[in-house]
Amino acid sequence: MSNLNYTSFVKWHKVYYRLMYWIILIIGAVVCFVKNSGVDKKGYLLSFFFSAGFCYLVTEMLTALNYFESSRVHTVFKFLEILCYSLFLSQLSEQTVFSVAGYILIFVLGVEYITYESDFDRTTVLVRKIGFVFVMMTNAGVVIGTGKENLWIIYLCADLLLCVCVLFIVDWFAGQNYYFDKKKDELYIKIGELDDANMKLTEYRDRMKNVNEQINFQKIDLSRANREMEETNRDIVAQTEVLQYIVSSFDIPKCIEVMAHSIVEVRKAKLCAIYLSGSKISDMQSLVVIKSDIAIVERRLKKDISKLYTDFISQHKEPVIYSGAEELAAFHFIGESNIRSMAIIPILDKTKNYGFMIVASNDDRYFVHGTNKFDADIIGIRLALKNKAMYLNMQNMARHDGLTGIYNRVYFTELFNASCKKSKNKETPISIALFDIDHFKHVNDTYGHLAGDEVLINVAKATDALAKKYNGYCCRFGGEEFLVVLPGYESDEALKVFEELHENIKALRVNYNNTIISVDVCIGMTTYPTICDNTNNMISRADKAMYYGKNHGRGRLIVDSDHYDD
């Protein structure tokens, strides 16, 4: 029994018993002192007060000793209490008022005795029913034993009626208890079902909550992936445009500028600088392209980038990422800007280093995935440089004679036309000289064609060296014919240069298979506009002068004149 139930039970019984005893005592005293009641006052008072006082004292004592904590002790006491009252009632067989009150009291006590903490267990109830019937039969036996023959049948009937009433009430209580237990079980089943359903709903809710959380996480991941995909697409589109520009153009500075602009605008870099070393790139000086919205950083970097490149390349062959104020403090050009991360990426092709790229950002996590996204840019730069080198190589092959290495006739014609046009526009002179090697067929026939090729190569080198010395150019005009152009030279000045050329060629000694071959040439020259007034006729006029010299002794330098037309 719980503490709450025990406290209420004890309180109720104490009030119940005390009230019961006081009512009994009051009724007994009234009956005893009422006149003509016919009660044996002395005997009744002794037995009545002794019985009532004894039960009252025992009840108070057991209550003080917490006997209610033990249901067995309580049940035994109830049994003894009913037995005591029944014996007391048998002594009042002739007292109708007390008998009725006593039977009512025993009825109440009997019902309580049989049902108290029995949980309406059939065995427990049956044993207690037998005990109660035994007490009432004992009561009847005592009445019969006192010799009151005229009352025993009444008392026996009263006892039987009391037993029937008590058993009926107990059975009715049991039926009600069974009914309520059944309803309670049904309710428990429904509650259990509701609990199961509630548990399932709770589990379903938890699952749905987890699913919702996963969906939210997936939404976040998808949103992030979508942003990354959009950035990647923009980057791919930008790289494609840059590569298309690189493929379609040989303008290296413009290609590098487009690439740097794309990195700053599309990839949201704070700074992009590309440096190409002139010593590593043919036909180019050092190239610097810097894109940044921080003007002071751009100015400082432009000033320091050459030394920074030299220092970096001497120590690193792989990309290096710098982050944090401590690492970035080593770079003077950053200064007080909000740049928080930076990468320096060398532009390498196997062992050849063309330059490097600097990319910086004000985002600490800009290089969290390394510098892989700039690999395509490095490849694009190398591709642009290779395309330019290939183009220059092909252009050089297309412009130069395959044997001698000087300009061929096709490209020479293009250069000569441009020089003539410039001379006309600026009204400046231009002189040319056409010559061929004397007795070259004899060289081929005597020493062989390889010896003839060696002679052509040596003559071409001497001619090209002299032409470049005086800011001119030359070409192999035919088999053994060469043509020299001196823009800006009048005939007198040009004559001295061509005489020097003639002396240089005559001084050649070609060594072929331990055979020394001497060379001489016949040169025809003309000048626009002092000698020839039409640039379109200059080559033909020089040709006529040359053939005039060949026909008049060879090994001569002939200046163009009108009488050679005859």
PEJOGI-V307983 format. One line per field, one symbol per residue. phi: phi as a letter, one per 40 degrees, with the letter a starting at -180 (. if undefined). A space follows every 10 residues. Layout:
# PEJOGI-V307983
phi = ???
This chain:
# PEJOGI-V307983
phi = .ccccccccc dccccccccc cccccccccc cccccfcgcc ccccdccccc cccccccccc cccccfcccb cccccccccc cccccccccc cbcccccccc ccccccdccc ccccccfcff cdcccccccc ccccccccdc ccccccgccc bccccccccc cccccccccc ccdccccccc cccccccccc cccccccccc cccccccccc cccccccccc cccccccccc cccccccccc ccccccccbb ccdccccccc cccccccfcc abbbbbcccb bcgacdbbbb bacbcccccc cccbcccdcc ccccbbbbcb bbagcccccc bcccfccccb aabbbccbbg ccbciabbbb acbcbcbcbg bccbcccccc cccccccccc cccccccccb ccccgcdccc cddccccccc ccccccfbca bbbbabccfc ccccccbhcc cccccdcccc cccccccccb gbaaaccadb cbbbbbcgbc ccccdccccc ccccccccbc cbfgbcbcba bbbbbabbbc bbcbccbccc cccccccccc cbhffbbbcd accccc
